[in-house]
């Protein structure tokens, strides 16, 4: 019989162990990246919704309001019609409103799109605090945090 060479069971298990370790590390990194991306998308979406309410106020010449609630939702209203919100969204899992750190829980735009109130809206996330800063007048937005 010829000399047959091959891999032993121990060698195969060792290679399989290395593959499992590498794939688990890769999956953990991609999961964290996905979670951070979801948080970033939420903060950007809140900014877009604030700007949408401002644009609606200027376009239709009406007062609009966006309200951040302690139950981790926010709603946008037209002309103080609190029964039928224009925007109604819930925060993603793991994100909540910093009630004490946020000095702006209601943003009101007049019929020209100017902001009556200014301040910051802070959110707790699994990766630290994020905040949206709203400036007076035309309502420039700035996002802080990592």
N, C-alpha and C positions, 0 to 999 in steps of 0.2 A: 504494500500500500504506500501511496505517496505521502509525503509529509504535508498534512493539511494545517494551514494556519488560519486563525480567525480570532474573533474577540471573545474574551471570557465574559461571563455574566457580570462579574464585578466591574469590568471596564464599561460595559453597556449601562449599568446602573449609575456609574460615576458620571458619564456623559449626560444621561437623563437628568440627574440631579442638578448639574450645571445649567441645563436648559430651563428647568423649572425655576431656579433661582433668578436667572436673567429675565425670564418672562414675568415673574411676579414683581420684580423691581420696575420693569417697564410699565406694567399695568398700573402700579401705584402712582408713578410719575404722571402718566396720562390722565388718571382720575383726578389728581390734584389740579392739573392744568385745566381740565374741563370744568371743575368747580369754580376756579378763579375766573374763568371765561364767563360762566353764568352770572357771577356777581358783577363783573364789569358790564355785561349786557344789561342787567337790571338797572344799574346806576345810569347808564346812557339812556335807557328807555324812560326813566323818571325825568331826566333832563329834556328829552324830546316831548314828553307829555306836558311838561310845564310850558315849553315853547309853543306847543300846539294850542294850549289854552290862551296864551298871549296872542297868538296869531288870530285865533277865533274872535277874541275881543276886538282887535283892530279891524278885522275883515267885516264883521257884522255891526260894529259900533255899539257893543253891549258890554256889560260887566261880566267877568268870569272869575271863578274861584276854584282853586285846587286845595283839597284838605287832606292832611296826613293824619290817620287815626291810630290810636294806641293798639288796635287789634291787628296791626300790620297790614293795613290796606290804605289805599288812597283813591280819592274820587274827585272828579272835576265837574263843576256845575256851571250852568249858564244862567245869568240873571237871578241867582239865588234860588233856582228851582231845585230844591233838595230832594224831590221825589224821583226825578229822572236824571241821574248823572250822565254826563257826556262821556266821561272816562270812569272806569271802575276796575281797579286791579289789586291783586293780592301780592304781597312780597313772597319771593321764593323761600323755600325751606332754609333755615339757618340765618336769615337776615331779619333783623328787627329794628324798629325805630328806637333811637336813643331819646327817650322822653325828656330826661333832664338836660341833656346836652344840646337838644334842638330848641332854638328860640324862635323857630318859624315853623308852625304847624299848619298855617293857612296862608296861601298866597292869593291875593286879590288883584286883578287887573281892571283898570277902568276902561272906558269905551275907546281910548286911544292906545291901549296896550301898556300903559305905564303901571308900575308896581307901587302899591301904597305901602307895603311892608317889605322889609328886607331882613336878612339874617342867614342862618344856616340850618340845614336839615342834616342830622347825623344818623348814621346807621351802624349797628353792630353787625359784623360779619365774622365768619370763622377765621378770616385772615386779617383781622384788625378793623379799625374804624374807617368808615368812608363818609365823606360829607359833601353836600352840594351847597355852595355859597351863592346866594341870590343878592345881587346889588340893586340899589334903588334906581328909579326911572325906567329905562327900557329893559331892565331885567337881564343883565348879563349874568350868565351862569358860569361857575367855576367848580370843578370837581377836585377834591383833595383826598389823599389817602392812597395806599398801595393796593 
